[in-house]
Amino acid sequence: MTASQYRGNPDAVRALVQPDRVHRDLYISPELFELEQEHFFANTWNYIGHDSQLRKPGDYLSADIAGRPLMAVRHTDGSVRVMMNRCAHKGSRLVSAPCGNTGKFFRCPYHAWTFKTDGALLAIPLQRGYEGTALHECEAAKGLTTVPNVKLYRGFIFVKLNDGGPDFETFFGDSLSSIDNMADRSPEGELEIAGGCLRFMHDCNWKMFVENLND
């Protein structure tokens, strides 16, 4: 298949799924994988972490969802904020560790722009150098890009990057009872992450892993 075989061609995508078989491109095509990130993962709810991983103000965790770098952080008011892990100035990653504590602000390692834990721009070095420019009118001056849809359910933090797609309850439906069951069986009525997380990398398409679990 050519590099532009599927983008903008929904009929070609639909033709990959037949009643008795599916085409191998669903598992090996980089173009289809990119489309899945844009249209599926960005418009559905994804787990990013647990509330117990963000105990203190400034605690953060980072993850990539739908091909975009994200970070969840405990703000100074106690709320959990999720935003892009990209500086509003030049797009550099603000944090590289999977988790940590940033204190009262994030500071970009590239040009030292500083942002509050709610994403608001706090300080710019050599700000006089921007005199006569439209800095305060541009997107960078508005601070970090925040994720519009964040849901805390029984301590589990879920995000949906775009406004499209189903709402939280519709997306999960009856499967939320599995989370309820886990939490209700705890004497405290809630769960916590203890001892860190185990992560495994599988050298395959995500659908192959899901289907293997369902076999």
VOGU-3710 file (C-alpha; in Angstrom, 3 decimals, decimal comma):
1> mtasqyrgnp> 0,000/0,000/0,000  1,190/3,529/-0,700  1,782/6,069/2,060  -1,476/7,904/1,265  -3,690/4,885/0,643  -6,035/5,356/3,617  -5,981/8,976/4,770  -9,074/10,697/3,448  -10,369/7,408/2,046  -12,811/5,870/4,564
11> davralvqpd> -14,083/3,343/2,004  -10,591/1,863/1,744  -10,433/1,552/5,530  -13,851/-0,107/5,761  -12,869/-2,598/3,049  -10,119/-3,946/5,308  -12,692/-5,676/7,518  -14,613/-8,544/5,933  -17,143/-10,904/7,586  -14,609/-13,752/7,699
21> rvhrdlyisp> -11,227/-11,991/7,769  -9,365/-8,724/8,221  -6,529/-7,317/6,146  -3,009/-7,446/7,548  -2,586/-3,684/7,033  -4,690/-3,182/10,161  -1,711/-4,534/12,092  1,310/-3,315/10,133  0,397/-0,052/8,355  2,034/3,031/9,946
31> elfeleqehf> -0,546/5,217/8,213  -3,455/3,352/9,786  -1,759/3,523/13,163  -1,490/7,315/12,838  -5,164/7,529/11,896  -6,066/5,450/14,943  -4,199/7,884/17,178  -5,976/10,871/15,630  -9,512/9,517/15,364  -9,797/6,753/17,942
41> fantwnyigh> -7,469/7,306/20,880  -7,760/11,110/20,839  -11,563/10,886/20,977  -11,927/8,189/23,632  -11,120/7,967/27,336  -7,653/6,744/28,293  -6,206/5,925/31,696  -3,241/8,142/32,566  -2,643/7,357/36,245  -4,046/7,078/39,738
51> dsqlrkpgdy> -4,867/9,765/42,254  -2,632/8,090/44,857  0,399/8,727/42,642  -0,130/12,476/43,110  -0,223/12,825/46,875  1,510/16,187/47,331  1,246/19,492/45,449  3,736/19,387/42,609  3,646/15,595/42,249  3,396/14,688/38,572
61> lsadiagrpl> 3,371/11,712/36,244  3,932/11,713/32,507  2,620/9,534/29,689  2,125/9,576/25,934  -1,469/9,169/24,744  -2,565/9,320/21,112  0,999/10,236/20,194  0,985/13,318/22,417  3,111/13,877/25,529  0,973/14,540/28,607
71> mavrhtdgsv> 1,549/15,164/32,289  -0,857/14,995/35,216  0,017/17,129/38,239  -1,378/17,883/41,678  -2,029/21,628/41,676  -1,565/23,785/44,769  -5,343/23,890/45,316  -5,455/20,085/45,544  -7,006/19,486/42,130  -5,503/17,258/39,448
81> rvmmnrcahk> -4,600/19,044/36,224  -3,624/17,368/32,958  -1,755/19,291/30,292  0,586/18,833/27,381  4,143/18,027/28,396  5,402/20,671/25,995  6,672/24,161/26,671  4,425/26,815/25,150  7,527/28,585/23,816  9,398/26,090/21,614
91> gsrlvsapcg> 7,631/22,837/22,372  10,375/21,194/24,432  9,347/18,550/26,939  9,078/20,022/30,409  9,620/16,754/32,270  11,434/13,644/31,071  10,954/11,385/34,103  7,846/9,168/34,347  7,043/10,720/37,746  8,419/13,146/40,310
101> ntgkffrcpy> 7,742/16,396/42,131  8,193/19,713/40,360  7,594/21,946/43,388  5,462/25,020/42,766  6,217/25,370/39,065  7,528/23,752/35,889  10,650/25,251/34,334  11,530/24,454/30,745  15,104/23,113/30,406  15,524/24,881/27,057
111> hawtfktdga> 14,869/28,607/27,621  13,773/28,517/31,282  10,200/29,664/30,730  8,329/28,932/33,954  4,727/27,785/34,397  2,481/27,273/37,415  1,159/23,808/38,122  -2,163/24,787/36,545  -0,333/25,628/33,305  -0,435/29,425/33,620
121> llaiplqrgy> 2,673/31,291/32,476  4,628/32,462/35,520  7,873/34,007/34,276  9,997/34,582/31,169  13,756/35,292/31,334  14,887/38,591/29,781  11,318/39,686/29,247  12,467/43,139/28,107  13,787/41,470/24,986  10,195/40,911/23,896
131> egtalhecea> 9,275/44,604/24,028  7,687/45,741/20,798  6,479/42,238/19,950  3,025/40,682/20,173  4,129/38,201/22,839  1,188/38,830/25,165  -1,266/38,295/22,318  0,134/34,974/21,096  -0,724/31,436/22,189  2,536/31,027/24,120
141> akglttvpnv> 1,551/33,755/26,586  -1,587/31,802/27,496  0,527/29,094/29,111  0,516/25,348/28,686  -2,163/23,580/26,684  -4,530/21,860/29,101  -6,540/18,733/28,327  -10,234/19,718/28,230  -11,683/16,418/29,421  -10,413/14,901/32,677
151> klyrgfifvk> -12,406/12,463/34,811  -11,506/11,121/38,254  -13,377/7,885/38,952  -12,751/6,013/42,208  -9,211/7,398/42,149  -8,498/6,455/38,529  -7,634/9,401/36,275  -8,933/9,275/32,700  -8,456/11,806/29,910  -10,014/12,471/26,521
161> lndggpdfet> -7,895/14,774/24,383  -10,627/16,064/22,085  -14,193/17,177/22,707  -15,518/14,682/20,171  -16,450/11,115/20,943  -18,586/9,639/23,734  -18,897/10,984/27,261  -17,285/9,060/30,110  -20,300/7,032/31,249  -21,331/6,124/27,704
171> ffgdslssid> -17,830/5,010/26,766  -17,299/2,701/29,744  -20,896/1,626/30,347  -21,259/-1,421/32,583  -17,491/-1,986/32,659  -17,250/0,644/35,411  -18,594/-2,042/37,727  -15,191/-3,738/37,513  -13,529/-0,654/39,002  -16,288/-0,404/41,602
181> nmadrspege> -15,742/-4,032/42,548  -12,003/-3,533/43,060  -12,461/-0,386/45,124  -15,361/-1,717/47,206  -13,374/-4,791/48,220  -10,777/-2,589/49,896  -11,407/-1,989/53,628  -10,936/1,732/52,965  -13,258/1,702/49,978  -10,504/2,959/47,705
191> leiaggclrf> -7,321/1,764/46,041  -3,799/3,118/45,882  -0,716/2,498/43,787  1,946/0,968/46,033  5,522/0,220/45,056  5,413/1,838/41,643  4,142/0,504/38,322  5,349/-2,398/36,209  5,456/-1,542/32,518  5,996/-4,009/29,688
201> mhdcnwkmfv> 6,747/-3,155/26,068  5,336/-5,497/23,428  6,763/-5,399/19,918  3,420/-5,602/18,161  0,395/-3,579/17,153  -1,948/-2,773/20,051  -4,802/-4,761/18,483  -2,696/-7,917/18,458  -2,186/-7,648/22,210  -5,885/-7,018/22,904
211> enlnd> -6,972/-9,922/20,709  -4,454/-12,230/22,372  -6,029/-11,455/25,750  -9,461/-12,297/24,351  -8,424/-15,678/22,902
//
